Amino acid sequence: MSDSSSSLAGPPPSIETLQVFVRVAELASFTQAAQSLGLPKASASTAVQRLEASLGTRLFHRTTRRVQLTQDGQACYERCKDLLADLDDMQTMFQPAASGLRGRLRADMPMRVAHDLVVPRLPEFLAAHPGLEVELSSTDRRVDLVREGFDCVLRVGPLSDSSLVARPLGAMEMVNLASSGYVAAFGTPASLEDLAHHRLVQYVATLGQRCPGFEWRDEGGATHFVPMPGALTVSDSGSYTAACLAGLGIIQVPRHGLEAEVLDGRLVEVLPGFRAAPMPVHLLYAHRRQLPRRVQAFMQWLAELLAPRLLPLSSASSAPSS
C-alpha cells in the first residue's frame, strides 16, 4: 500500500493569514496592508503566498502597478469576510451588551451626510463602544460594497438593481437654494418661466455627463425637468454647495444639512412650490447568515440618528420622468 500522505492537504490557514489576505484585497496593496496591520511587507506577501499554496489557486493578479483579485480570489475574499465575522461574533456572543462592541467597522456615506450629520454625533457612539474602530468613507461616488470591503453603505437616491440587502430608512425633503448675493444680482424667480433668465449649478455623477436641468415634481407625482444654463458643472456635493454660496447659481439639495446657512441668510429658498421629489435613503449591506453585532448596532444608530430628518419613504416619487 503506497503512502498517500503527500496528497493530503496541509494545515488550514491561520486566522492571521486570512486577515492579511482580506486586508490586501481591500487595499489592493501589499505595502498598505502590511502598514495597516503593523507587519513587514514581506510578511504580508508570504502570508498570501502560503494561502495560495494551501488552496491550490492564485488569488491575485500582480503587476508592478496594481494588485487585483482573481475570480477565485474574489470568491475567497467573500468567504473569508464571512468566516472572520463569524469568528468575531463567536468571541463576543456571550459578552453582555453593556461591555460594548469590538473590532473594525467600515462604512461609506455621502459627503454632506457624513460631515453635517454623522461625524458630529459619532463621539457619543464611540464613547459607548470604546473597543470599536470605525473606518468612514465619505464620497459621492457609488462604492462597490463587496469588492471594497464595506460592512454597510448609506445611500441617498434611487437604487440600481443589486444583490445587496437594502434597508429603507425614509426620504430626504428637497429644497431649491440660491445665495443672497445671487438673488441680489439676478432677482428671485417667481415661476418656472423665470428660470430661463437664471443659472443652475449643474450637478452630475461623473464629469462628461449631461445635467437634465431644474427638477420638479407635479401634484400627480410625475417628475419634470426644465433645461437651464449654467457656467459650472460639478461632481461632488461639497463643490455643489460652495458654488451656490459663491453666487454661481441655484442648487437643489436635501433640506437638512444647510439649515445654518439658511438661518443666517447666506442662502435663501426659491420656488418652494416647485421642489424635486424627496430622495430615498437606504442602508445597504451584503447577504449574510448573521450580521456582526457591531454592524447591526451601527446601522441601528444611523437609522435613529437620521429618523427625525426623514420623511416616509412613500413620499419619494417613483413616477416616470418627463
C-alpha positions as CSV (number, residue, x, y, z in Angstrom):
1,M,0.0,0.0,0.0
2,S,1.6,3.3,-1.1
3,D,2.0,6.2,1.2
4,S,-0.7,8.8,0.3
5,S,0.3,11.4,2.8
6,S,1.9,13.6,0.2
7,S,-1.5,14.1,-1.4
8,L,-3.2,15.3,1.7
9,A,-3.8,19.0,2.1
10,G,-1.6,20.9,4.5
11,P,-2.8,22.5,7.7
12,P,-5.7,25.0,7.3
13,P,-4.6,28.7,7.1
14,S,-4.4,30.6,10.3
15,I,-6.8,33.4,11.3
16,E,-3.9,35.9,10.9
17,T,-3.2,34.7,7.4
18,L,-6.9,35.2,6.4
19,Q,-6.8,38.7,8.0
20,V,-3.7,39.6,5.9
21,F,-5.4,38.3,2.7
22,V,-8.6,40.3,3.4
23,R,-6.6,43.5,4.1
24,V,-4.6,43.1,0.9
25,A,-7.8,42.6,-1.0
26,E,-9.4,45.7,0.5
27,L,-6.5,48.0,-0.1
28,A,-5.2,46.4,-3.3
29,S,-1.7,46.8,-2.0
30,F,0.7,44.5,-0.1
31,T,2.5,47.6,1.2
32,Q,-0.5,49.4,2.6
33,A,-2.0,46.2,4.0
34,A,1.3,45.5,5.9
35,Q,1.4,49.0,7.2
36,S,-2.2,48.9,8.4
37,L,-1.5,45.7,10.2
38,G,1.9,46.7,11.6
39,L,3.7,44.0,9.6
40,P,6.7,44.0,7.3
41,K,5.7,44.0,3.6
42,A,7.5,40.6,3.2
43,S,5.3,39.1,5.9
44,A,2.1,40.1,4.1
45,S,3.4,38.7,0.8
46,T,4.5,35.5,2.4
47,A,1.1,35.0,4.1
48,V,-0.8,35.4,0.8
49,Q,1.6,33.0,-0.9
50,R,1.1,30.5,1.9
51,L,-2.7,30.8,1.5
52,E,-2.5,30.4,-2.3
53,A,-0.4,27.3,-1.8
54,S,-2.8,25.9,0.7
55,L,-5.8,26.5,-1.5
56,G,-4.1,25.5,-4.8
57,T,-5.1,28.6,-6.7
58,R,-3.9,32.1,-7.5
59,L,-5.8,34.8,-5.5
60,F,-4.3,37.9,-7.0
61,H,-3.1,39.3,-10.4
62,R,0.2,41.0,-9.5
63,T,1.8,43.7,-11.7
64,T,4.3,46.4,-10.8
65,R,1.4,48.9,-10.7
66,R,-1.5,47.1,-9.2
67,V,-2.8,44.1,-7.2
68,Q,-6.2,42.8,-8.3
69,L,-8.2,39.8,-7.1
70,T,-8.7,36.9,-9.5
71,Q,-12.1,35.3,-9.9
72,D,-11.1,32.7,-7.3
73,G,-9.6,35.4,-5.1
74,Q,-13.0,37.3,-5.1
75,A,-14.8,34.2,-4.1
76,C,-12.2,33.5,-1.4
77,Y,-12.4,37.1,-0.1
78,E,-16.2,36.9,0.4
79,R,-15.9,33.6,2.3
80,C,-13.1,35.0,4.4
81,K,-15.1,38.0,5.3
82,D,-17.9,35.7,6.5
83,L,-15.5,33.5,8.4
84,L,-13.8,36.3,10.2
85,A,-17.2,38.0,11.0
86,D,-18.5,34.7,12.4
87,L,-15.4,34.2,14.5
88,D,-15.8,37.7,15.9
89,D,-19.4,37.0,16.7
90,M,-18.5,33.8,18.5
91,Q,-15.9,35.7,20.6
92,T,-18.4,38.3,21.7
93,M,-21.7,36.4,21.7
94,F,-21.6,35.6,25.4
95,Q,-20.4,39.1,26.5
96,P,-23.1,41.3,28.0
97,A,-24.3,44.1,25.7
98,A,-23.1,46.6,28.3
99,S,-19.5,45.6,27.6
100,G,-19.7,47.4,24.2
101,L,-18.6,46.4,20.7
102,R,-15.2,45.4,19.5
103,G,-13.4,45.2,16.1
104,R,-13.2,47.2,13.0
105,L,-16.2,48.5,11.0
106,R,-16.0,50.1,7.5
107,A,-18.9,52.2,6.3
108,D,-19.5,54.6,3.4
109,M,-22.0,57.5,3.0
110,P,-22.4,60.7,1.1
111,M,-20.1,63.6,1.9
112,R,-22.7,66.0,3.3
113,V,-24.4,63.4,5.4
114,A,-21.1,62.4,6.9
115,H,-19.8,65.9,7.6
116,D,-23.0,67.6,8.7
117,L,-25.0,64.8,10.5
118,V,-22.9,61.7,11.3
119,V,-19.4,62.9,12.3
120,P,-20.6,65.5,14.8
121,R,-22.6,62.8,16.7
122,L,-20.0,60.0,16.2
123,P,-18.2,60.7,19.5
124,E,-21.2,59.6,21.6
125,F,-21.4,56.3,19.6
126,L,-17.6,55.6,20.0
127,A,-17.8,56.6,23.7
128,A,-20.4,53.9,24.2
129,H,-18.2,51.3,22.4
130,P,-14.5,52.2,23.1
131,G,-13.3,48.9,21.6
132,L,-14.7,49.7,18.2
133,E,-12.7,51.1,15.3
134,V,-14.7,52.9,12.6
135,E,-13.3,53.4,9.0
136,L,-15.6,56.0,7.5
137,S,-15.5,56.8,3.8
138,S,-17.4,59.9,2.7
139,T,-17.6,60.2,-1.0
140,D,-20.3,61.0,-3.6
141,R,-19.2,58.1,-5.9
142,R,-21.0,54.8,-5.7
143,V,-18.6,52.4,-4.0
144,D,-18.6,48.7,-4.6
145,L,-19.6,47.4,-1.2
146,V,-18.3,43.9,-1.7
147,R,-15.2,44.5,-3.6
148,E,-14.0,47.4,-1.4
149,G,-14.8,45.6,1.8
150,F,-17.5,47.8,3.3
151,D,-19.7,46.4,6.0
152,C,-22.6,48.8,5.2
153,V,-23.3,51.8,2.9
154,L,-25.7,54.6,3.4
155,R,-27.1,55.6,0.0
156,V,-29.2,58.6,-0.9
157,G,-31.0,58.5,-4.2
158,P,-32.6,55.8,-6.4
159,L,-31.2,52.3,-6.1
160,S,-30.0,50.3,-9.0
161,D,-30.6,46.6,-9.3
162,S,-28.3,44.8,-6.9
163,S,-27.7,41.6,-4.9
164,L,-27.3,43.7,-1.8
165,V,-29.8,43.9,1.0
166,A,-31.5,47.3,1.2
167,R,-33.0,48.6,4.4
168,P,-35.2,51.6,3.7
169,L,-34.9,54.5,6.2
170,G,-37.0,57.2,4.6
171,A,-36.6,60.1,2.2
172,M,-34.9,63.5,2.3
173,E,-37.0,66.5,1.5
174,M,-35.5,68.7,-1.2
175,V,-35.3,72.5,-1.5
176,N,-34.1,75.0,-4.1
177,L,-31.5,77.4,-2.8
178,A,-29.6,80.4,-4.0
179,S,-27.2,82.7,-2.3
180,S,-28.3,86.1,-1.0
181,G,-25.7,87.6,-3.4
182,Y,-27.1,85.8,-6.4
183,V,-30.6,86.9,-5.6
184,A,-29.4,90.5,-5.2
185,A,-27.8,90.3,-8.6
186,F,-30.3,88.3,-10.6
187,G,-33.6,88.6,-8.7
188,T,-35.8,85.8,-7.3
189,P,-37.5,83.5,-9.8
190,A,-41.3,83.5,-9.3
191,S,-42.2,80.9,-11.9
192,L,-40.7,78.1,-14.0
193,E,-40.7,80.5,-16.9
194,D,-38.4,82.8,-15.0
195,L,-35.7,80.1,-14.9
196,A,-34.8,81.0,-18.5
197,H,-33.2,84.1,-17.0
198,H,-31.3,82.3,-14.2
199,R,-28.4,80.0,-13.8
200,L,-28.3,76.5,-12.4
201,V,-25.2,74.9,-10.9
202,Q,-25.0,71.7,-12.9
203,Y,-24.5,68.5,-10.9
204,V,-23.6,65.2,-12.5
205,A,-22.3,61.9,-11.0
206,T,-19.4,61.9,-13.5
207,L,-17.9,64.8,-15.4
208,G,-18.8,64.5,-19.1
209,Q,-22.4,63.5,-18.4
210,R,-25.2,66.0,-19.1
211,C,-27.3,67.6,-16.4
212,P,-31.0,67.3,-17.3
213,G,-31.8,70.7,-15.7
214,F,-34.0,72.0,-12.9
215,E,-36.1,69.2,-11.5
216,W,-39.6,69.5,-10.1
217,R,-42.5,67.2,-9.2
218,D,-46.1,67.9,-10.0
219,E,-49.1,67.1,-7.8
220,G,-49.6,63.8,-9.6
221,G,-46.1,62.7,-8.6
222,A,-44.6,62.9,-12.0
223,T,-41.1,64.4,-12.3
224,H,-40.2,67.1,-14.9
225,F,-37.1,68.9,-15.9
226,V,-36.6,72.5,-17.1
227,P,-33.3,72.9,-19.1
228,M,-31.3,75.8,-17.7
229,P,-28.0,77.4,-18.5
230,G,-25.1,77.2,-16.1
231,A,-21.5,78.2,-16.2
232,L,-20.2,75.5,-13.8
233,T,-20.6,71.7,-13.6
234,V,-19.5,69.8,-10.5
235,S,-19.5,66.1,-9.5
236,D,-19.3,66.3,-5.7
237,S,-21.7,67.8,-3.0
238,G,-19.0,69.9,-1.4
239,S,-18.3,71.9,-4.6
240,Y,-22.0,72.0,-5.3
241,T,-22.8,73.8,-2.1
242,A,-19.6,76.0,-2.3
243,A,-20.6,77.1,-5.8
244,C,-24.1,78.2,-4.6
245,L,-22.6,80.1,-1.7
246,A,-20.2,81.8,-4.2
247,G,-23.3,83.1,-6.2
248,L,-22.8,80.8,-9.2
249,G,-26.4,79.7,-9.4
250,I,-29.3,77.8,-8.0
251,I,-28.9,74.3,-6.4
252,Q,-31.3,71.6,-5.4
253,V,-30.3,69.8,-2.2
254,P,-31.8,68.0,0.8
255,R,-33.3,70.4,3.3
256,H,-31.3,69.1,6.3
257,G,-27.6,69.9,6.3
258,L,-27.8,73.6,5.2
259,E,-30.2,74.9,7.8
260,A,-27.4,77.1,9.4
261,E,-26.7,78.8,6.0
262,V,-30.4,79.5,5.5
263,L,-30.9,80.8,9.1
264,D,-28.0,83.3,8.8
265,G,-29.2,84.5,5.5
266,R,-26.4,83.3,3.3
267,L,-28.7,81.0,1.4
268,V,-32.4,81.7,0.6
269,E,-35.1,79.3,-0.7
270,V,-36.5,79.9,-4.1
271,L,-39.5,78.4,-5.9
272,P,-40.8,76.5,-2.9
273,G,-43.8,75.3,-4.9
274,F,-41.6,73.5,-7.4
275,R,-39.4,71.1,-5.5
276,A,-37.7,68.0,-6.7
277,A,-39.1,64.7,-5.4
278,P,-37.7,63.6,-1.9
279,M,-34.6,61.4,-2.3
280,P,-34.9,57.9,-0.8
281,V,-32.4,56.8,1.8
282,H,-31.3,53.2,2.3
283,L,-28.7,51.2,4.2
284,L,-27.1,48.6,2.1
285,Y,-25.2,45.5,3.2
286,A,-24.2,42.1,1.8
287,H,-26.3,39.0,2.2
288,R,-25.0,37.1,5.3
289,R,-26.5,34.5,7.6
290,Q,-25.9,36.8,10.5
291,L,-24.6,40.4,10.5
292,P,-21.9,41.1,13.1
293,R,-23.2,42.8,16.3
294,R,-21.1,45.8,15.6
295,V,-22.6,46.3,12.1
296,Q,-26.2,45.8,13.4
297,A,-25.6,48.3,16.2
298,F,-24.0,50.9,13.9
299,M,-26.8,50.6,11.4
300,Q,-29.4,51.0,14.1
301,W,-27.6,54.0,15.5
302,L,-27.6,55.6,12.0
303,A,-31.3,54.9,11.5
304,E,-32.2,56.5,14.8
305,L,-29.9,59.4,14.1
306,L,-31.4,60.2,10.7
307,A,-35.1,59.4,11.6
308,P,-36.1,62.9,12.7
309,R,-34.7,64.3,9.4
310,L,-36.5,61.9,7.1
311,L,-40.0,61.7,5.5
312,P,-41.8,58.4,5.0
313,L,-40.2,56.6,2.0
314,S,-43.6,56.6,0.3
315,S,-43.2,60.4,-0.3
316,A,-40.2,59.7,-2.7
317,S,-41.5,59.7,-6.3
318,S,-41.3,56.6,-8.4
319,A,-43.4,58.2,-11.2
320,P,-41.7,58.3,-14.7
321,S,-39.8,61.5,-15.6
322,S,-41.0,63.6,-18.5
